[in-house]
Amino acid sequence: VSKFMDMDMGKMRRKVLEEGLSAGEKCYAVLEITYNDLMRMKPLIPLMFEFIGKVNKQPLIQKLIKKYYDIGRGIFSDLIQQGVDSGEFKNVDVWDATNALAALYEGMILVCAVDGDMENWLHRANAATSIILNGLLNGEKE
């Protein structure tokens, strides 16, 4: 699990550091990375939720999952901070916006597990991300 997660988080981290994209564009790029990873591991998604369900019973699992949640939230936090610093996003509480975006992604993964409809997943996830990003956009930016 650790090697798989390290590889995925590395792809996302590189996208955050990439030059030439706005913070919003990077959010969509991270979403596409997430989608591609979900497609690759679709048969394992129910097991992933079972694994997460053991968090409160197994300290080692709790530590492992918290590590990757923290890395993921760090990626979102960096994206949002980039947007605030560039003037693309409003001057918001970065941690609150980070948690909203992270919750959206986690919820969309749950939708994938429950619904199983991967054909429309990326479209729905892009729409939900747009709603959050539109709330962050700074209307005063030139």
C-alpha positions as CSV (number, residue, x, y, z in Angstrom):
1,V,0.0,0.0,0.0
2,S,2.8,2.4,0.9
3,K,4.6,2.0,-2.4
4,F,1.4,2.5,-4.4
5,M,0.4,5.6,-2.4
6,D,3.9,7.1,-2.5
7,M,3.9,6.8,-6.3
8,D,0.5,8.5,-6.6
9,M,1.3,11.3,-4.2
10,G,4.6,11.8,-6.0
11,K,2.6,12.4,-9.3
12,M,0.3,14.9,-7.6
13,R,3.2,16.7,-5.9
14,R,5.0,17.1,-9.2
15,K,1.9,18.6,-10.8
16,V,1.6,21.1,-7.9
17,L,5.2,22.2,-8.6
18,E,4.7,22.4,-12.4
19,E,5.2,25.9,-13.8
20,G,2.8,27.4,-16.3
21,L,-0.5,26.2,-14.9
22,S,-2.8,28.2,-12.7
23,A,-3.8,26.8,-9.2
24,G,-7.2,26.0,-10.6
25,E,-5.8,24.2,-13.6
26,K,-3.5,22.2,-11.2
27,C,-6.6,21.2,-9.2
28,Y,-8.2,19.7,-12.3
29,A,-4.9,18.0,-13.2
30,V,-4.7,16.4,-9.7
31,L,-8.3,15.3,-10.2
32,E,-7.4,13.6,-13.4
33,I,-4.5,11.9,-11.7
34,T,-7.0,10.7,-9.1
35,Y,-9.4,9.4,-11.7
36,N,-6.6,7.5,-13.6
37,D,-5.5,5.9,-10.3
38,L,-9.1,5.0,-9.5
39,M,-9.6,3.4,-12.8
40,R,-6.4,1.4,-12.3
41,M,-7.5,0.2,-8.8
42,K,-11.3,0.0,-9.3
43,P,-11.5,-3.6,-8.2
44,L,-9.7,-2.7,-5.0
45,I,-11.9,0.2,-3.9
46,P,-14.2,-1.9,-1.7
47,L,-11.1,-3.3,0.0
48,M,-9.7,0.2,0.5
49,F,-12.9,1.2,2.4
50,E,-12.7,-1.9,4.5
51,F,-9.1,-1.1,5.2
52,I,-10.1,2.5,6.2
53,G,-12.9,1.0,8.4
54,K,-10.2,-0.6,10.6
55,V,-8.6,2.8,11.4
56,N,-10.0,3.0,15.0
57,K,-9.1,-0.6,15.7
58,Q,-5.6,-0.8,14.4
59,P,-3.1,1.9,15.4
60,L,-0.7,0.9,12.6
61,I,-3.4,1.3,10.0
62,Q,-4.5,4.6,11.5
63,K,-0.9,5.9,11.4
64,L,-0.5,4.8,7.7
65,I,-3.8,6.4,6.6
66,K,-3.2,9.6,8.5
67,K,0.2,9.9,6.8
68,Y,-1.4,9.9,3.3
69,Y,-4.4,12.1,4.3
70,D,-1.8,14.6,5.6
71,I,0.2,14.4,2.4
72,G,-3.0,14.7,0.3
73,R,-4.2,17.7,2.3
74,G,-0.7,19.2,2.0
75,I,-1.0,19.0,-1.8
76,F,-4.4,20.7,-1.7
77,S,-3.2,23.3,0.8
78,D,-0.2,24.1,-1.5
79,L,-2.5,24.5,-4.5
80,I,-4.9,26.8,-2.6
81,Q,-2.1,28.8,-1.1
82,Q,-0.6,29.2,-4.7
83,G,-4.0,30.5,-5.8
84,V,-4.3,33.0,-2.9
85,D,-0.7,34.2,-3.4
86,S,-1.2,34.7,-7.1
87,G,-4.5,36.5,-6.6
88,E,-6.4,33.8,-8.5
89,F,-8.3,32.9,-5.3
90,K,-9.8,35.1,-2.7
91,N,-7.9,35.5,0.6
92,V,-9.5,32.6,2.3
93,D,-8.6,30.4,5.3
94,V,-6.4,27.9,3.3
95,W,-6.9,25.1,5.8
96,D,-10.7,25.4,5.6
97,A,-10.6,25.5,1.8
98,T,-8.2,22.5,1.9
99,N,-10.6,20.4,4.0
100,A,-13.5,21.3,1.7
101,L,-11.6,20.2,-1.4
102,A,-10.2,17.1,0.3
103,A,-13.7,16.1,1.5
104,L,-15.0,16.6,-2.1
105,Y,-12.3,14.2,-3.4
106,E,-13.0,11.6,-0.7
107,G,-16.7,11.8,-1.3
108,M,-16.2,11.3,-5.0
109,I,-14.2,8.2,-4.3
110,L,-17.0,7.0,-2.1
111,V,-19.5,7.6,-4.9
112,C,-17.2,5.5,-7.1
113,A,-17.4,2.6,-4.6
114,V,-21.1,2.9,-4.1
115,D,-22.3,3.7,-7.6
116,G,-19.7,1.9,-9.6
117,D,-20.3,4.2,-12.6
118,M,-16.8,5.2,-13.6
119,E,-18.0,6.3,-17.0
120,N,-19.4,9.6,-15.6
121,W,-17.2,9.9,-12.5
122,L,-14.7,12.3,-14.0
123,H,-17.5,14.6,-15.3
124,R,-19.2,14.6,-11.9
125,A,-15.9,15.2,-10.1
126,N,-15.0,18.1,-12.4
127,A,-18.5,19.6,-11.9
128,A,-18.1,19.4,-8.1
129,T,-14.6,20.8,-8.2
130,S,-15.8,23.7,-10.4
131,I,-18.4,24.6,-7.7
132,I,-15.7,24.8,-5.0
133,L,-13.2,26.6,-7.2
134,N,-15.8,29.1,-8.4
135,G,-16.3,30.0,-4.7
136,L,-12.6,30.5,-4.3
137,L,-12.1,32.6,-7.5
138,N,-11.2,36.2,-6.9
139,G,-13.5,38.3,-9.0
140,E,-11.2,41.3,-8.6
141,K,-8.3,39.6,-10.5
142,E,-7.5,41.2,-13.8
